[in-house]
């Protein structure tokens, strides 16, 4: 038994997104927009649900919409190699962001320590740093 066609609201709900998100993905050409029947509603199927879920999972892994558009285009014999290259680049990016977050963590811990040592009623080291930055 074939699944009944979905409206855009049911499609959006199936992936836990808003209808406007689906429309945005359609404008970005990540998700096809079906033809609207004369006087009716557009209908979506299981392939649309799968594609929308693919997009959401890729976003959860940190891929941008532009990168996801590239992933959606990968097909053929070299698909795994191309995907591996894109994923390796994403890993480098994630590691750089983790390093930056670690440096930020150290800086924040230092500011907290400086604030703990600041004399009451004196200037605040954190506010002084923000004023200089």
C-alpha positions in Angstrom: 0.0 0.0 0.0 1.5 3.3 -1.1 1.8 6.2 1.4 -0.6 9.0 0.9 0.8 12.3 -0.4 1.8 14.8 2.2 1.1 18.5 2.3 3.9 20.9 3.0 2.9 21.2 6.6 3.0 17.4 7.1 6.3 17.2 5.3 7.8 19.9 7.6 6.4 18.1 10.7 7.9 14.8 9.5 11.4 16.3 9.8 10.7 18.6 12.8 11.1 21.9 10.9 8.8 24.8 10.1 7.0 25.2 6.8 9.1 28.3 6.1 12.2 26.1 6.4 10.9 23.8 3.7 10.1 26.8 1.5 13.6 28.2 2.1 15.2 24.9 1.2 13.1 25.0 -2.0 14.3 28.5 -2.8 17.9 27.3 -2.3 17.1 24.4 -4.6 18.0 21.8 -1.9 14.5 20.4 -2.1 12.4 20.2 -5.3 9.1 22.0 -5.4 6.3 19.9 -6.9 3.9 21.3 -9.4 0.7 22.7 -7.9 -2.4 21.0 -9.4 -5.1 23.3 -10.7 -6.8 24.7 -7.6 -5.1 22.2 -5.3 -2.2 21.8 -2.9 1.3 20.6 -3.7 1.9 17.0 -2.7 5.1 15.5 -1.3 6.2 11.9 -1.1 8.6 9.7 0.8 11.5 10.8 -1.4 10.9 14.4 -0.2 10.8 13.3 3.4 14.1 11.4 3.0 15.8 14.4 1.3 14.6 16.7 4.0 15.9 14.3 6.7 19.2 14.1 4.9 19.5 17.9 4.9 18.7 18.0 8.6 21.2 15.3 9.5 23.9 16.9 7.4 23.3 20.2 9.2 23.5 18.5 12.6 27.0 17.3 11.5 28.0 20.9 10.8 27.7 21.0 7.1 26.5 24.4 5.7 23.6 24.5 3.2 26.1 25.2 0.4 28.1 22.1 1.4 24.9 20.1 1.6 24.0 21.2 -1.9 27.3 19.7 -3.0 26.7 16.5 -1.1 23.3 16.1 -2.7 25.0 16.3 -6.2 27.5 13.6 -5.5 26.7 10.4 -7.4 28.6 7.7 -9.2 31.7 5.6 -8.8 33.7 8.3 -7.0 30.9 9.3 -4.6 32.6 7.9 -1.5 35.9 9.5 -2.3 34.3 12.9 -2.9 32.3 12.6 0.3 35.4 11.6 2.2 37.2 14.7 1.0 34.3 17.0 2.0 34.0 15.3 5.4 37.7 15.5 6.0 37.6 19.3 5.3 34.6 19.5 7.7 36.7 17.7 10.4 39.5 20.2 10.0 37.0 23.1 10.4 35.5 21.5 13.5 38.9 21.0 15.1 39.8 24.6 14.4 36.5 25.7 16.1 37.2 23.4 19.1 40.7 25.0 19.4 39.2 28.5 19.3 36.6 27.4 21.9 39.3 26.0 24.2 41.3 29.3 24.0 38.1 31.1 24.8 37.5 28.8 27.8 41.0 29.5 29.1 40.5 33.3 28.6 37.1 33.2 30.4 38.5 31.2 33.3 41.3 33.8 33.6 38.9 36.7 33.7 36.8 35.0 36.4 40.0 34.5 38.4 40.9 38.2 37.9 37.4 39.3 39.0 37.7 37.1 42.1 41.0 39.0 43.0 39.7 42.5 42.1 39.3 44.7 45.1 35.7 45.5 46.0 34.5 48.8 44.5 37.5 48.7 42.1 37.4 48.4 38.3 36.2 45.1 36.8 38.9 43.3 34.7 36.3 41.9 32.3 34.7 45.3 31.6 38.2 46.8 31.2 39.1 44.2 28.6 35.8 44.7 26.7 36.4 48.5 26.7 39.9 47.9 25.2 38.7 45.4 22.6 
